[in-house]
């Protein structure tokens, strides 16, 4: 599977955050959007294997909802995680870090 370049990851994370803003922060994150978050986080983890925040960022798991259609993570929490991933991606290119 090809990885996204950082600008593409950031673009997609931004779009996901905007989509999640349509839900109340205290609502459970819908599973289809959680799956997108998980995939973007996987790409970011491969891009930033030494970043301490990326190392502890966990993937979302399918959880509550009548049909397992949401996660246990709240929309507000997922949006905050997206912000942290985006900040990690803003760091200078790996070859420029010391």
C-alpha atoms as one frame of an Amber mdcrd trajectory, in Angstrom:
protein
   0.000   0.000   0.000   1.423   3.356  -0.984   1.697   5.968   1.717   0.268
   9.440   1.348   2.750  12.312   1.222   2.474  14.633   4.227   0.495  17.343
   2.405  -2.101  14.768   1.327  -2.350  13.328   4.834  -2.860  16.822   6.217
  -5.495  17.604   3.584  -7.448  14.458   4.392  -7.151  14.913   8.156  -8.397
  18.491   7.783 -11.376  17.312   5.758 -12.173  14.578   8.296 -12.031  17.081
  11.146 -14.423  19.376   9.285 -16.789  16.476   8.653 -16.716  15.527  12.335
 -17.507  19.144  13.265 -21.028  18.459  11.953 -21.600  16.146  14.949 -21.939
  17.202  18.592 -18.577  16.829  20.395 -20.142  14.420  22.899 -21.548  12.072
  20.246 -19.930   8.716  19.585 -17.756   8.846  16.479 -19.516   7.011  13.619
 -17.686   3.835  12.682 -17.272   4.672   8.967 -15.468   7.899   9.909 -13.462
   6.104  12.603 -12.210   3.674   9.963 -10.990   6.609   7.860  -9.276   8.073
  10.930  -7.591   4.709  11.587  -6.254   4.473   8.059  -4.874   8.015   8.130
  -3.252   7.375  11.518  -1.596   4.219  10.144  -0.061   6.288   7.338   1.055
   8.991   9.778   2.641   6.395  12.076   4.674   5.033   9.172   5.702   8.572
   8.254   6.634   9.487  11.845   7.812   6.293  13.592   9.917   8.195  16.155
   7.311  10.770  17.142   6.323  10.121  20.777   2.715  11.232  20.286   2.270
   9.054  17.206   3.681   6.077  19.103   0.983   6.351  21.783  -1.898   7.223
  19.444  -4.185   4.212  19.333  -6.531   3.212  16.585 -10.243   3.499  17.257
 -12.227   0.340  17.826 -15.774  -0.439  16.853 -17.903  -0.112  19.920 -21.306
   1.093  20.916 -24.363   1.655  18.830 -27.248  -0.624  18.068 -25.455  -2.190
  15.128 -21.855  -1.539  16.136 -22.059   1.580  13.998 -19.969   3.824  16.265
 -16.871   3.778  18.443 -16.501   4.381  22.139 -14.495   7.505  21.265 -16.347
  10.794  21.287 -16.280  13.079  18.266 -14.571  15.827  20.286 -11.817  13.422
  21.297 -11.264  12.261  17.726 -11.033  15.872  16.540  -8.404  16.568  19.221
  -6.440  13.501  18.108  -6.608  14.710  14.509  -5.129  18.032  15.622  -2.246
  16.223  17.323  -1.529  14.127  14.226  -1.597  17.252  12.049   0.842  19.006
  14.403   3.204  16.030  14.261   3.098  16.131  10.460   4.054  19.830  10.476
   7.472  19.014  11.914  10.346  19.473   9.469  11.165  16.676   7.100  12.904
  13.678   8.730  16.250  14.462   7.055  16.172  17.960   8.606  15.549  16.824
  12.196  18.438  16.508  14.591
